């Protein structure tokens, strides 16, 4: 699970821009795979839990993804 709020905001903006959640999902997926997670990027995932809210049931997840341009 990825809890990155920026990914969520991207999804909301793409839903508004494209008018379809299905199209927004594809757009976010393509952005993530083709822009952030390319071989020439130095992508890092920051892991953690959402304590004290514990929204992930105590499981670890990806809280953020960052890359070097």
C-alpha positions in Angstrom: 0.0 0.0 0.0 1.2 3.5 -0.8 0.0 6.2 1.5 1.8 9.1 -0.3 -0.6 12.1 -0.1 1.0 13.6 -3.3 -0.1 10.5 -5.2 -3.6 10.9 -3.9 -3.7 14.6 -4.9 -2.4 13.7 -8.3 -5.3 11.2 -8.6 -7.9 13.8 -7.6 -6.5 16.3 -10.0 -6.4 13.8 -12.9 -10.0 12.7 -12.1 -11.1 16.3 -12.3 -9.1 17.0 -15.5 -10.1 13.7 -17.3 -13.6 13.4 -15.9 -13.2 9.7 -15.2 -11.7 7.7 -12.3 -10.7 4.9 -14.6 -8.8 7.3 -16.9 -7.3 9.0 -13.8 -6.0 5.6 -12.5 -4.3 4.9 -15.8 -2.8 8.4 -15.9 -1.4 8.1 -12.3 -0.1 4.7 -13.1 1.7 5.9 -16.2 3.1 8.9 -14.4 4.4 6.7 -11.5 5.9 4.1 -13.7 7.2 6.2 -16.6 8.3 9.3 -14.7 9.1 8.4 -11.1 10.2 4.8 -11.3 12.4 4.9 -14.3 15.8 3.2 -14.5 17.6 6.5 -14.7 16.0 7.8 -11.5 17.3 7.2 -8.0 13.9 6.4 -6.5 13.6 5.8 -2.8 10.6 4.6 -0.8 10.0 5.8 2.7 8.5 3.1 4.9 6.5 3.5 8.1 3.1 3.1 9.8 0.4 5.7 10.4 0.8 5.6 14.2 -1.0 6.9 16.3 -4.0 6.8 13.9 -2.9 3.3 12.8 -4.9 3.5 9.6 -3.1 0.6 8.1 -3.9 -1.9 10.9 -0.4 -1.8 12.3 1.1 -2.9 9.0 4.1 -1.2 7.3 3.5 0.6 4.1 5.1 3.0 1.7 4.5 6.5 3.1 6.2 8.4 0.3 8.3 8.0 -2.8 11.0 10.4 -3.8 13.4 10.5 -6.7 16.4 12.5 -8.0 15.8 14.3 -11.3 
